[in-house]
Amino acid sequence: MKGYSLLEVLIASFVLSGLIMAAFSVFGEGMRLSAKVEHQMVATRLAEKIMEEIRSRKNSEILSKDNVSFSGPFADYLYSIEIGNYPGPFGIQNVERVTILVMGPVNRNLASPSIQTGAVQLTALLSRQPYP
């Protein structure tokens, strides 16, 4: 007798469908990770841009901000700025710790976003002493 039995065809189709489902799940996970990395890259660039703006204001007052939206093509990203005093080494005065948190569209609705969800946190110490 030539050909395959119905049982052999059913088993082969189940094995093949399992392999196809596994391939699609790997593809879906790759797409999700790719989107997360893209959001992190954009958030990192936006955080660096804000930090450069703050650094360019040599002796001006920096205000803390909470959940402010960007404008233009990045309107779905939010950022927060936290300013705190930092005791400078060797008695140096006027050192501020500036922390910027940028949240992308993936994680903006979370109560406490973290680095794992695509949020980017950037912290720097800035001296507000006038230069001699």
N, CA, C and O atoms as a Tinker XYZ file with bonds, in Angstrom:
   528  protein
     1  N      0.826000   -1.172000    0.000000    73     2
     2  CA     0.000000    0.000000    0.000000    64     1     3
     3  C      0.878000    1.246000    0.000000    63     2     4     5
     4  O      1.801000    1.369000    0.806000    81     3
     5  N      0.579000    2.171000   -0.916000    73     3     6
     6  CA     1.383000    3.374000   -1.046000    64     5     7
     7  C      0.610000    4.549000   -0.477000    63     6     8     9
     8  O     -0.621000    4.539000   -0.433000    81     7
     9  N      1.362000    5.584000   -0.034000    73     7    10
    10  CA     0.729000    6.793000    0.508000    64     9    11
    11  C      0.803000    6.813000    2.032000    63    10    12    13
    12  O      1.379000    5.925000    2.660000    81    11
    13  N      0.213000    7.838000    2.596000    73    11    14
    14  CA     0.245000    8.030000    4.037000    64    13    15
    15  C     -1.141000    7.797000    4.617000    63    14    16    17
    16  O     -2.156000    8.066000    3.974000    81    15
    17  N     -1.162000    7.295000    5.835000    73    15    18
    18  CA    -2.454000    7.082000    6.488000    64    17    19
    19  C     -2.964000    8.406000    7.053000    63    18    20    21
    20  O     -2.208000    9.370000    7.172000    81    19
    21  N     -4.228000    8.446000    7.393000    73    19    22
    22  CA    -4.845000    9.645000    7.950000    64    21    23
    23  C     -4.168000   10.034000    9.264000    63    22    24    25
    24  O     -3.997000   11.223000    9.532000    81    23
    25  N     -3.792000    9.092000   10.062000    73    23    26
    26  CA    -3.126000    9.348000   11.334000    64    25    27
    27  C     -1.765000   10.004000   11.117000    63    26    28    29
    28  O     -1.406000   10.929000   11.847000    81    27
    29  N     -1.015000    9.549000   10.143000    73    27    30
    30  CA     0.289000   10.142000    9.850000    64    29    31
    31  C      0.143000   11.581000    9.364000    63    30    32    33
    32  O      0.939000   12.441000    9.742000    81    31
    33  N     -0.841000   11.849000    8.549000    73    31    34
    34  CA    -1.080000   13.198000    8.055000    64    33    35
    35  C     -1.475000   14.119000    9.202000    63    34    36    37
    36  O     -0.997000   15.251000    9.274000    81    35
    37  N     -2.345000   13.650000   10.106000    73    35    38
    38  CA    -2.755000   14.458000   11.260000    64    37    39
    39  C     -1.576000   14.770000   12.171000    63    38    40    41
    40  O     -1.424000   15.907000   12.620000    81    39
    41  N     -0.756000   13.794000   12.443000    73    39    42
    42  CA     0.414000   14.014000   13.310000    64    41    43
    43  C      1.376000   15.001000   12.646000    63    42    44    45
    44  O      1.897000   15.894000   13.314000    81    43
    45  N      1.612000   14.853000   11.365000    73    43    46
    46  CA     2.508000   15.768000   10.648000    64    45    47
    47  C      1.942000   17.190000   10.653000    63    46    48    49
    48  O      2.694000   18.150000   10.821000    81    47
    49  N      0.637000   17.335000   10.473000    73    47    50
    50  CA     0.053000   18.680000   10.476000    64    49    51
    51  C      0.120000   19.305000   11.863000    63    50    52    53
    52  O      0.336000   20.512000   11.968000    81    51
    53  N     -0.056000   18.535000   12.926000    73    51    54
    54  CA     0.080000   19.071000   14.285000    64    53    55
    55  C      1.514000   19.513000   14.572000    63    54    56    57
    56  O      1.732000   20.566000   15.170000    81    55
    57  N      2.475000   18.722000   14.153000    73    55    58
    58  CA     3.877000   19.085000   14.352000    64    57    59
    59  C      4.211000   20.349000   13.562000    63    58    60    61
    60  O      4.869000   21.250000   14.082000    81    59
    61  N      3.766000   20.418000   12.319000    73    59    62
    62  CA     4.027000   21.579000   11.487000    64    61    63
    63  C      3.351000   22.831000   12.054000    63    62    64    65
    64  O      3.961000   23.900000   12.073000    81    63
    65  N      2.115000   22.717000   12.510000    73    63    66
    66  CA     1.437000   23.886000   13.085000    64    65    67
    67  C      2.124000   24.339000   14.375000    63    66    68    69
    68  O      2.186000   25.539000   14.642000    81    67
    69  N      2.631000   23.423000   15.167000    73    67    70
    70  CA     3.380000   23.795000   16.371000    64    69    71
    71  C      4.643000   24.563000   16.041000    63    70    72    73
    72  O      4.974000   25.541000   16.712000    81    71
    73  N      5.352000   24.125000   15.006000    73    71    74
    74  CA     6.564000   24.822000   14.587000    64    73    75
    75  C      6.235000   26.221000   14.054000    63    74    76    77
    76  O      6.960000   27.177000   14.329000    81    75
    77  N      5.158000   26.337000   13.303000    73    75    78
    78  CA     4.763000   27.651000   12.774000    64    77    79
    79  C      4.369000   28.586000   13.913000    63    78    80    81
    80  O      4.727000   29.764000   13.893000    81    79
    81  N      3.639000   28.080000   14.901000    73    79    82
    82  CA     3.257000   28.920000   16.046000    64    81    83
    83  C      4.486000   29.372000   16.830000    63    82    84    85
    84  O      4.540000   30.516000   17.281000    81    83
    85  N      5.455000   28.509000   16.996000    73    83    86
    86  CA     6.678000   28.885000   17.699000    64    85    87
    87  C      7.439000   29.971000   16.935000    63    86    88    89
    88  O      7.964000   30.908000   17.537000    81    87
    89  N      7.495000   29.840000   15.610000    73    87    90
    90  CA     8.188000   30.841000   14.801000    64    89    91
    91  C      7.490000   32.195000   14.904000    63    90    92    93
    92  O      8.160000   33.223000   15.001000    81    91
    93  N      6.160000   32.215000   14.886000    73    91    94
    94  CA     5.428000   33.472000   14.991000    64    93    95
    95  C      5.587000   34.110000   16.369000    63    94    96    97
    96  O      5.639000   35.335000   16.480000    81    95
    97  N      5.664000   33.299000   17.411000    73    95    98
    98  CA     5.850000   33.883000   18.748000    64    97    99
    99  C      7.239000   34.510000   18.875000    63    98   100   101
   100  O      7.384000   35.559000   19.504000    81    99
   101  N      8.252000   33.888000   18.292000    73    99   102
   102  CA     9.593000   34.467000   18.301000    64   101   103
   103  C      9.610000   35.767000   17.507000    63   102   104   105
   104  O     10.229000   36.743000   17.931000    81   103
   105  N      8.943000   35.790000   16.371000    73   103   106
   106  CA     8.862000   36.991000   15.546000    64   105   107
   107  C      8.145000   38.109000   16.306000    63   106   108   109
   108  O      8.596000   39.254000   16.286000    81   107
   109  N      7.038000   37.790000   16.971000    73   107   110
   110  CA     6.289000   38.789000   17.743000    64   109   111
   111  C      7.104000   39.364000   18.885000    63   110   112   113
   112  O      7.052000   40.568000   19.136000    81   111
   113  N      7.857000   38.526000   19.581000    73   111   114
   114  CA     8.705000   38.988000   20.678000    64   113   115
   115  C      9.822000   39.894000   20.152000    63   114   116   117
   116  O     10.177000   40.885000   20.790000    81   115
   117  N     10.361000   39.551000   19.004000    73   115   118
   118  CA    11.391000   40.391000   18.391000    64   117   119
   119  C     10.855000   41.762000   18.021000    63   118   120   121
   120  O     11.541000   42.767000   18.210000    81   119
   121  N      9.654000   41.815000   17.504000    73   119   122
   122  CA     9.034000   43.104000   17.154000    64   121   123
   123  C      8.775000   43.936000   18.410000    63   122   124   125
   124  O      8.977000   45.150000   18.400000    81   123
   125  N      8.329000   43.293000   19.488000    73   123   126
   126  CA     8.077000   44.008000   20.741000    64   125   127
   127  C      9.375000   44.581000   21.307000    63   126   128   129
   128  O      9.407000   45.730000   21.748000    81   127
   129  N     10.432000   43.792000   21.297000    73   127   130
   130  CA    11.720000   44.279000   21.792000    64   129   131
   131  C     12.278000   45.391000   20.918000    63   130   132   133
   132  O     12.887000   46.331000   21.428000    81   131
   133  N     12.080000   45.297000   19.623000    73   131   134
   134  CA    12.537000   46.339000   18.714000    64   133   135
   135  C     11.835000   47.665000   19.007000    63   134   136   137
   136  O     12.477000   48.715000   19.014000    81   135
   137  N     10.537000   47.626000   19.246000    73   135   138
   138  CA     9.793000   48.848000   19.575000    64   137   139
   139  C     10.257000   49.423000   20.904000    63   138   140   141
   140  O     10.362000   50.641000   21.051000    81   139
   141  N     10.535000   48.551000   21.877000    73   139   142
   142  CA    11.005000   49.010000   23.188000    64   141   143
   143  C     12.357000   49.708000   23.058000    63   142   144   145
   144  O     12.569000   50.762000   23.658000    81   143
   145  N     13.262000   49.133000   22.288000    73   143   146
   146  CA    14.584000   49.729000   22.098000    64   145   147
   147  C     14.461000   51.071000   21.373000    63   146   148   149
   148  O     15.169000   52.023000   21.704000    81   147
   149  N     13.576000   51.147000   20.398000    73   147   150
   150  CA    13.379000   52.414000   19.689000    64   149   151
   151  C     12.871000   53.498000   20.641000    63   150   152   153
   152  O     13.339000   54.636000   20.591000    81   151
   153  N     11.914000   53.151000   21.509000    73   151   154
   154  CA    11.409000   54.122000   22.486000    64   153   155
   155  C     12.505000   54.551000   23.460000    63   154   156   157
   156  O     12.581000   55.722000   23.834000    81   155
   157  N     13.354000   53.608000   23.869000    73   155   158
   158  CA    14.444000   53.948000   24.775000    64   157   159
   159  C     15.451000   54.868000   24.108000    63   158   160   161
   160  O     15.964000   55.782000   24.753000    81   159
   161  N     15.746000   54.652000   22.837000    73   159   162
   162  CA    16.696000   55.515000   22.133000    64   161   163
   163  C     16.144000   56.938000   22.013000    63   162   164   165
   164  O     16.868000   57.907000   22.239000    81   163
   165  N     14.876000   57.060000   21.662000    73   163   166
   166  CA    14.266000   58.389000   21.548000    64   165   167
   167  C     14.247000   59.063000   22.917000    63   166   168   169
   168  O     14.579000   60.243000   23.031000    81   167
   169  N     13.860000   58.320000   23.958000    73   167   170
   170  CA    13.811000   58.881000   25.308000    64   169   171
   171  C     15.194000   59.317000   25.775000    63   170   172   173
   172  O     15.321000   60.346000   26.438000    81   171
   173  N     16.225000   58.559000   25.444000    73   171   174
   174  CA    17.590000   58.927000   25.816000    64   173   175
   175  C     18.008000   60.229000   25.133000    63   174   176   177
   176  O     18.597000   61.106000   25.766000    81   175
   177  N     17.702000   60.350000   23.842000    73   175   178
   178  CA    18.044000   61.588000   23.132000    64   177   179
   179  C     17.305000   62.788000   23.717000    63   178   180   181
   180  O     17.880000   63.869000   23.848000    81   179
   181  N     16.047000   62.602000   24.064000    73   179   182
   182  CA    15.265000   63.698000   24.645000    64   181   183
   183  C     15.807000   64.091000   26.023000    63   182   184   185
   184  O     15.880000   65.278000   26.342000    81   183
   185  N     16.191000   63.098000   26.844000    73   183   186
   186  CA    16.760000   63.393000   28.167000    64   185   187
   187  C     18.083000   64.145000   28.033000    63   186   188   189
   188  O     18.341000   65.088000   28.781000    81   187
   189  N     18.914000   63.734000   27.090000    73   187   190
   190  CA    20.185000   64.433000   26.877000    64   189   191
   191  C     19.956000   65.862000   26.406000    63   190   192   193
   192  O     20.694000   66.767000   26.794000    81   191
   193  N     18.951000   66.072000   25.583000    73   191   194
   194  CA    18.630000   67.421000   25.108000    64   193   195
   195  C     18.196000   68.317000   26.269000    63   194   196   197
   196  O     18.617000   69.470000   26.352000    81   195
   197  N     17.372000   67.802000   27.149000    73   195   198
   198  CA    16.937000   68.584000   28.319000    64   197   199
   199  C     18.128000   68.891000   29.214000    63   198   200   201
   200  O     18.259000   70.013000   29.704000    81   199
   201  N     19.000000   67.908000   29.434000    73   199   202
   202  CA    20.167000   68.118000   30.293000    64   201   203
   203  C     21.077000   69.183000   29.700000    63   202   204   205
   204  O     21.609000   70.007000   30.444000    81   203
   205  N     21.271000   69.194000   28.397000    73   203   206
   206  CA    22.090000   70.229000   27.765000    64   205   207
   207  C     21.461000   71.608000   27.915000    63   206   208   209
   208  O     22.171000   72.593000   28.112000    81   207
   209  N     20.149000   71.687000   27.824000    73   207   210
   210  CA    19.474000   72.967000   28.043000    64   209   211
   211  C     19.687000   73.451000   29.477000    63   210   212   213
   212  O     19.905000   74.640000   29.710000    81   211
   213  N     19.625000   72.538000   30.423000    73   211   214
   214  CA    19.847000   72.911000   31.824000    64   213   215
   215  C     21.292000   73.346000   32.031000    63   214   216   217
   216  O     21.547000   74.337000   32.716000    81   215
   217  N     22.238000   72.619000   31.449000    73   215   218
   218  CA    23.661000   72.983000   31.599000    64   217   219
   219  C     23.966000   74.340000   30.975000    63   218   220   221
   220  O     24.856000   75.045000   31.449000    81   219
   221  N     23.258000   74.710000   29.940000    73   219   222
   222  CA    23.529000   75.981000   29.281000    64   221   223
   223  C     23.046000   77.175000   30.102000    63   222   224   225
   224  O     23.455000   78.305000   29.838000    81   223
   225  N     22.201000   76.948000   31.074000    73   223   226
   226  CA    21.731000   78.015000   31.969000    64   225   227
   227  C     22.672000   78.092000   33.169000    63   226   228   229
   228  O     22.315000   77.657000   34.264000    81   227
   229  N     23.822000   78.619000   32.980000    73   227   230
   230  CA    24.901000   78.572000   33.976000    64   229   231
   231  C     24.459000   78.897000   35.400000    63   230   232   233
   232  O     24.596000   78.054000   36.287000    81   231
   233  N     23.940000   80.079000   35.638000    73   231   234
   234  CA    23.602000   80.468000   37.003000    64   233   235
   235  C     22.117000   80.770000   37.181000    63   234   236   237
   236  O     21.722000   81.341000   38.197000    81   235
   237  N     21.310000   80.402000   36.228000    73   235   238
   238  CA    19.887000   80.684000   36.359000    64   237   239
   239  C     19.202000   79.595000   37.172000    63   238   240   241
   240  O     19.742000   78.506000   37.367000    81   239
   241  N     18.031000   79.907000   37.630000    73   239   242
   242  CA    17.261000   78.987000   38.457000    64   241   243
   243  C     16.656000   77.883000   37.592000    63   242   244   245
   244  O     16.093000   78.150000   36.530000    81   243
   245  N     16.778000   76.653000   38.055000    73   243   246
   246  CA    16.165000   75.513000   37.382000    64   245   247
   247  C     14.981000   75.086000   38.243000    63   246   248   249
   248  O     15.109000   74.941000   39.459000    81   247
   249  N     13.862000   74.893000   37.624000    73   247   250
   250  CA    12.673000   74.501000   38.361000    64   249   251
   251  C     12.377000   73.021000   38.135000    63   250   252   253
   252  O     12.545000   72.492000   37.036000    81   251
   253  N     11.933000   72.369000   39.210000    73   251   254
   254  CA    11.490000   70.988000   39.067000    64   253   255
   255  C     10.190000   70.966000   38.276000    63   254   256   257
   256  O      9.357000   71.864000   38.403000    81   255
   257  N     10.027000   69.941000   37.467000    73   255   258
   258  CA     8.818000   69.778000   36.673000    64   257   259
   259  C      8.352000   68.342000   36.800000    63   258   260   261
   260  O      9.155000   67.435000   37.017000    81   259
   261  N      7.048000   68.141000   36.663000    73   259   262
   262  CA     6.509000   66.796000   36.805000    64   261   263
   263  C      5.538000   66.499000   35.663000    63   262   264   265
   264  O      4.571000   67.233000   35.459000    81   263
   265  N      5.796000   65.434000   34.930000    73   263   266
   266  CA     4.938000   64.957000   33.841000    64   265   267
   267  C      4.594000   66.045000   32.823000    63   266   268   269
   268  O      3.425000   66.342000   32.576000    81   267
   269  N      5.627000   66.623000   32.247000    73   267   270
   270  CA     5.466000   67.629000   31.204000    64   269   271
   271  C      5.573000   66.923000   29.852000    63   270   272   273
   272  O      6.406000   66.034000   29.672000    81   271
   273  N      4.740000   67.317000   28.922000    73   271   274
   274  CA     4.729000   66.707000   27.598000    64   273   275
   275  C      5.680000   67.451000   26.671000    63   274   276   277
   276  O      5.806000   68.673000   26.756000    81   275
   277  N      6.348000   66.718000   25.789000    73   275   278
   278  CA     7.139000   67.339000   24.744000    64   277   279
   279  C      6.181000   67.859000   23.674000    63   278   280   281
   280  O      5.000000   67.510000   23.663000    81   279
   281  N      6.694000   68.688000   22.787000    73   279   282
   282  CA     5.851000   69.184000   21.704000    64   281   283
   283  C      6.294000   68.548000   20.392000    63   282   284   285
   284  O      7.353000   67.927000   20.311000    81   283
   285  N      5.481000   68.713000   19.390000    73   283   286
   286  CA     5.823000   68.223000   18.060000    64   285   287
   287  C      5.692000   66.725000   17.936000    63   286   288   289
   288  O      4.745000   66.137000   18.459000    81   287
   289  N      6.644000   66.090000   17.240000    73   287   290
   290  CA     6.514000   64.653000   16.976000    64   289   291
   291  C      6.702000   63.779000   18.222000    63   290   292   293
   292  O      6.433000   62.578000   18.180000    81   291
   293  N      7.158000   64.369000   19.318000    73   291   294
   294  CA     7.381000   63.591000   20.543000    64   293   295
   295  C      6.352000   63.928000   21.616000    63   294   296   297
   296  O      6.641000   63.818000   22.807000    81   295
   297  N      5.169000   64.333000   21.208000    73   295   298
   298  CA     4.124000   64.740000   22.151000    64   297   299
   299  C      3.645000   63.584000   23.023000    63   298   300   301
   300  O      3.065000   63.821000   24.083000    81   299
   301  N      3.869000   62.354000   22.610000    73   299   302
   302  CA     3.448000   61.223000   23.418000    64   301   303
   303  C      4.502000   60.804000   24.448000    63   302   304   305
   304  O      4.332000   59.789000   25.123000    81   303
   305  N      5.581000   61.569000   24.573000    73   303   306
   306  CA     6.596000   61.331000   25.601000    64   305   307
   307  C      6.415000   62.367000   26.715000    63   306   308   309
   308  O      6.121000   63.532000   26.447000    81   307
   309  N      6.591000   61.934000   27.953000    73   307   310
   310  CA     6.514000   62.822000   29.110000    64   309   311
   311  C      7.875000   62.887000   29.778000    63   310   312   313
   312  O      8.679000   61.963000   29.659000    81   311
   313  N      8.132000   63.997000   30.489000    73   311   314
   314  CA     9.372000   64.068000   31.257000    64   313   315
   315  C      9.124000   64.752000   32.593000    63   314   316   317
   316  O      8.196000   65.544000   32.757000    81   315
   317  N      9.991000   64.414000   33.538000    73   315   318
   318  CA     9.996000   65.028000   34.858000    64   317   319
   319  C     11.413000   65.453000   35.178000    63   318   320   321
   320  O     12.371000   64.766000   34.826000    81   319
   321  N     11.545000   66.590000   35.848000    73   319   322
   322  CA    12.853000   67.072000   36.293000    64   321   323
   323  C     12.796000   67.206000   37.806000    63   322   324   325
   324  O     11.893000   67.838000   38.355000    81   323
   325  N     13.764000   66.607000   38.463000    73   323   326
   326  CA    13.865000   66.700000   39.920000    64   325   327
   327  C     15.197000   67.353000   40.260000    63   326   328   329
   328  O     16.256000   66.903000   39.822000    81   327
   329  N     15.126000   68.423000   41.052000    73   327   330
   330  CA    16.326000   69.152000   41.458000    64   329   331
   331  C     16.502000   68.971000   42.958000    63   330   332   333
   332  O     15.553000   69.134000   43.724000    81   331
   333  N     17.703000   68.639000   43.369000    73   331   334
   334  CA    17.993000   68.502000   44.788000    64   333   335
   335  C     19.381000   69.004000   45.106000    63   334   336   337
   336  O     20.275000   68.950000   44.261000    81   335
   337  N     19.568000   69.491000   46.315000    73   335   338
   338  CA    20.906000   69.931000   46.735000    64   337   339
   339  C     21.785000   68.718000   46.952000    63   338   340   341
   340  O     21.322000   67.660000   47.378000    81   339
   341  N     23.039000   68.887000   46.655000    73   339   342
   342  CA    24.010000   67.819000   46.825000    64   341   343
   343  C     25.189000   68.406000   47.589000    63   342   344   345
   344  O     25.774000   69.400000   47.161000    81   343
   345  N     25.538000   67.800000   48.710000    73   343   346
   346  CA    26.678000   68.340000   49.453000    64   345   347
   347  C     27.963000   68.109000   48.679000    63   346   348   349
   348  O     28.425000   66.976000   48.539000    81   347
   349  N     28.524000   69.179000   48.187000    73   347   350
   350  CA    29.722000   69.087000   47.355000    64   349   351
   351  C     30.937000   68.624000   48.151000    63   350   352   353
   352  O     30.985000   68.824000   49.365000    81   351
   353  N     31.910000   68.016000   47.500000    73   351   354
   354  CA    33.127000   67.588000   48.177000    64   353   355
   355  C     33.990000   68.782000   48.569000    63   354   356   357
   356  O     33.996000   69.809000   47.891000    81   355
   357  N     34.701000   68.635000   49.647000    73   355   358
   358  CA    35.661000   69.639000   50.116000    64   357   359
   359  C     35.002000   70.993000   50.386000    63   358   360   361
   360  O     35.638000   72.035000   50.228000    81   359
   361  N     33.744000   70.979000   50.790000    73   359   362
   362  CA    33.074000   72.222000   51.149000    64   361   363
   363  C     32.601000   73.056000   49.974000    63   362   364   365
   364  O     32.225000   74.213000   50.160000    81   363
   365  N     32.608000   72.505000   48.774000    73   363   366
   366  CA    32.123000   73.256000   47.619000    64   365   367
   367  C     30.624000   73.458000   47.773000    63   366   368   369
   368  O     29.887000   72.518000   48.072000    81   367
   369  N     30.192000   74.663000   47.570000    73   367   370
   370  CA    28.782000   75.019000   47.729000    64   369   371
   371  C     28.074000   75.007000   46.373000    63   370   372   373
   372  O     28.708000   74.915000   45.321000    81   371
   373  N     26.765000   75.102000   46.425000    73   371   374
   374  CA    25.918000   75.279000   45.237000    64   373   375
   375  C     26.031000   74.150000   44.216000    63   374   376   377
   376  O     26.053000   74.408000   43.012000    81   375
   377  N     26.102000   72.926000   44.672000    73   375   378
   378  CA    26.087000   71.788000   43.763000    64   377   379
   379  C     24.675000   71.204000   43.790000    63   378   380   381
   380  O     24.128000   70.926000   44.857000    81   379
   381  N     24.098000   71.023000   42.619000    73   379   382
   382  CA    22.747000   70.491000   42.512000    64   381   383
   383  C     22.758000   69.143000   41.807000    63   382   384   385
   384  O     23.506000   68.924000   40.854000    81   383
   385  N     21.909000   68.245000   42.298000    73   383   386
   386  CA    21.721000   66.958000   41.635000    64   385   387
   387  C     20.470000   67.098000   40.764000    63   386   388   389
   388  O     19.379000   67.360000   41.272000    81   387
   389  N     20.633000   66.924000   39.471000    73   387   390
   390  CA    19.530000   67.053000   38.529000    64   389   391
   391  C     19.216000   65.662000   37.987000    63   390   392   393
   392  O     20.086000   64.988000   37.437000    81   391
   393  N     17.960000   65.242000   38.150000    73   391   394
   394  CA    17.521000   63.945000   37.650000    64   393   395
   395  C     16.391000   64.165000   36.656000    63   394   396   397
   396  O     15.398000   64.823000   36.965000    81   395
   397  N     16.550000   63.615000   35.474000    73   395   398
   398  CA    15.542000   63.725000   34.431000    64   397   399
   399  C     15.019000   62.328000   34.138000    63   398   400   401
   400  O     15.795000   61.401000   33.910000    81   399
   401  N     13.704000   62.184000   34.145000    73   399   402
   402  CA    13.058000   60.920000   33.815000    64   401   403
   403  C     12.186000   61.158000   32.586000    63   402   404   405
   404  O     11.277000   61.988000   32.617000    81   403
   405  N     12.462000   60.437000   31.513000    73   403   406
   406  CA    11.671000   60.549000   30.287000    64   405   407
   407  C     10.926000   59.234000   30.107000    63   406   408   409
   408  O     11.519000   58.156000   30.149000    81   407
   409  N      9.612000   59.341000   29.904000    73   407   410
   410  CA     8.764000   58.166000   29.743000    64   409   411
   411  C      8.172000   58.162000   28.348000    63   410   412   413
   412  O      7.608000   59.160000   27.899000    81   411
   413  N      8.301000   57.036000   27.667000    73   411   414
   414  CA     7.751000   56.900000   26.326000    64   413   415
   415  C      6.293000   56.489000   26.356000    63   414   416   417
   416  O      5.721000   56.289000   27.427000    81   415
   417  N      5.697000   56.365000   25.197000    73   415   418
   418  CA     4.278000   56.034000   25.122000    64   417   419
   419  C      3.948000   54.651000   25.658000    63   418   420   421
   420  O      2.796000   54.373000   25.989000    81   419
   421  N      4.951000   53.776000   25.746000    73   419   422
   422  CA     4.705000   52.421000   26.227000    64   421   423
   423  C      4.440000   52.400000   27.722000    63   422   424   425
   424  O      3.630000   51.600000   28.190000    81   423
   425  N      5.112000   53.273000   28.492000    73   423   426
   426  CA     5.084000   53.154000   29.940000    64   425   427
   427  C      4.534000   54.377000   30.654000    63   426   428   429
   428  O      4.684000   54.460000   31.873000    81   427
   429  N      3.925000   55.306000   29.994000    73   427   430
   430  CA     3.530000   56.557000   30.617000    64   429   431
   431  C      2.371000   56.399000   31.584000    63   430   432   433
   432  O      2.164000   57.272000   32.427000    81   431
   433  N      1.604000   55.315000   31.494000    73   431   434
   434  CA     0.460000   55.132000   32.373000    64   433   435
   435  C      0.795000   54.353000   33.642000    63   434   436   437
   436  O     -0.096000   54.079000   34.447000    81   435
   437  N      2.031000   54.001000   33.828000    73   435   438
   438  CA     2.429000   53.247000   35.016000    64   437   439
   439  C      2.630000   54.188000   36.198000    63   438   440   441
   440  O      3.059000   55.330000   36.035000    81   439
   441  N      2.316000   53.690000   37.382000    73   439   442
   442  CA     2.460000   54.512000   38.586000    64   441   443
   443  C      3.928000   54.819000   38.869000    63   442   444   445
   444  O      4.262000   55.949000   39.225000    81   443
   445  N      4.798000   53.845000   38.719000    73   443   446
   446  CA     6.223000   54.080000   38.952000    64   445   447
   447  C      7.023000   53.418000   37.838000    63   446   448   449
   448  O      7.412000   52.257000   37.963000    81   447
   449  N      7.272000   54.141000   36.751000    73   447   450
   450  CA     8.019000   53.547000   35.639000    64   449   451
   451  C      9.456000   53.227000   36.055000    63   450   452   453
   452  O     10.037000   53.894000   36.911000    81   451
   453  N      9.991000   52.225000   35.448000    73   451   454
   454  CA    11.364000   51.837000   35.754000    64   453   455
   455  C     12.133000   51.702000   34.453000    63   454   456   457
   456  O     11.573000   51.802000   33.361000    81   455
   457  N     13.404000   51.477000   34.594000    73   455   458
   458  CA    14.259000   51.337000   33.419000    64   457   459
   459  C     13.800000   50.140000   32.571000    63   458   460   461
   460  O     13.916000   50.175000   31.346000    81   459
   461  N     13.282000   49.086000   33.209000    73   459   462
   462  CA    12.874000   47.901000   32.467000    64   461   463
   463  C     11.685000   48.165000   31.545000    63   462   464   465
   464  O     11.502000   47.437000   30.570000    81   463
   465  N     10.881000   49.175000   31.821000    73   463   466
   466  CA     9.688000   49.417000   31.013000    64   465   467
   467  C      9.957000   50.389000   29.876000    63   466   468   469
   468  O      9.027000   50.718000   29.139000    81   467
   469  N     11.161000   50.854000   29.703000    73   467   470
   470  CA    11.457000   51.754000   28.600000    64   469   471
   471  C     11.675000   53.185000   29.030000    63   470   472   473
   472  O     12.022000   54.029000   28.203000    81   471
   473  N     11.481000   53.480000   30.305000    73   471   474
   474  CA    11.756000   54.831000   30.788000    64   473   475
   475  C     13.269000   55.020000   30.865000    63   474   476   477
   476  O     14.020000   54.065000   31.061000    81   475
   477  N     13.702000   56.275000   30.705000    73   475   478
   478  CA    15.128000   56.590000   30.768000    64   477   479
   479  C     15.332000   57.623000   31.865000    63   478   480   481
   480  O     14.665000   58.657000   31.893000    81   479
   481  N     16.267000   57.329000   32.772000    73   479   482
   482  CA    16.593000   58.262000   33.846000    64   481   483
   483  C     18.032000   58.713000   33.679000    63   482   484   485
   484  O     18.940000   57.898000   33.514000    81   483
   485  N     18.229000   60.032000   33.725000    73   483   486
   486  CA    19.549000   60.629000   33.554000    64   485   487
   487  C     19.802000   61.531000   34.749000    63   486   488   489
   488  O     18.990000   62.408000   35.044000    81   487
   489  N     20.919000   61.329000   35.443000    73   487   490
   490  CA    21.257000   62.122000   36.625000    64   489   491
   491  C     22.631000   62.749000   36.437000    63   490   492   493
   492  O     23.558000   62.104000   35.945000    81   491
   493  N     22.754000   64.024000   36.836000    73   491   494
   494  CA    24.032000   64.724000   36.738000    64   493   495
   495  C     24.175000   65.661000   37.926000    63   494   496   497
   496  O     23.187000   66.108000   38.507000    81   495
   497  N     25.417000   65.949000   38.275000    73   495   498
   498  CA    25.715000   66.945000   39.303000    64   497   499
   499  C     26.174000   68.213000   38.608000    63   498   500   501
   500  O     27.091000   68.183000   37.786000    81   499
   501  N     25.538000   69.325000   38.938000    73   499   502
   502  CA    25.869000   70.599000   38.309000    64   501   503
   503  C     26.271000   71.609000   39.368000    63   502   504   505
   504  O     25.607000   71.746000   40.395000    81   503
   505  N     27.355000   72.310000   39.112000    73   503   506
   506  CA    27.808000   73.368000   40.003000    64   505   507
   507  C     27.172000   74.677000   39.575000    63   506   508   509
   508  O     27.155000   75.015000   38.392000    81   507
   509  N     26.647000   75.412000   40.550000    73   507   510
   510  CA    26.023000   76.704000   40.257000    64   509   511
   511  C     26.883000   77.856000   40.757000    63   510   512   513
   512  O     26.406000   78.985000   40.876000    81   511
   513  N     28.163000   77.570000   41.054000    73   511   514
   514  CA    29.068000   78.628000   41.489000    64   513   515
   515  C     29.484000   79.453000   40.287000    63   514   516   517
   516  O     29.736000   78.905000   39.214000    81   515
   517  N     29.559000   80.758000   40.455000    73   515   518
   518  CA    30.054000   81.572000   39.346000    64   517   519
   519  C     31.534000   81.262000   39.075000    63   518   520   521
   520  O     32.310000   80.982000   39.989000    81   519
   521  N     31.883000   81.322000   37.826000    73   519   522
   522  CA    33.278000   81.065000   37.462000    64   521   523
   523  C     34.116000   82.301000   37.730000    63   522   524   525
   524  O     33.664000   83.421000   37.493000    81   523
   525  N     35.343000   82.108000   38.225000    73   523   526
   526  CA    36.194000   83.276000   38.516000    64   525   527
   527  C     36.689000   83.965000   37.262000    63   526   528
   528  O     37.412000   84.958000   37.347000    81   527
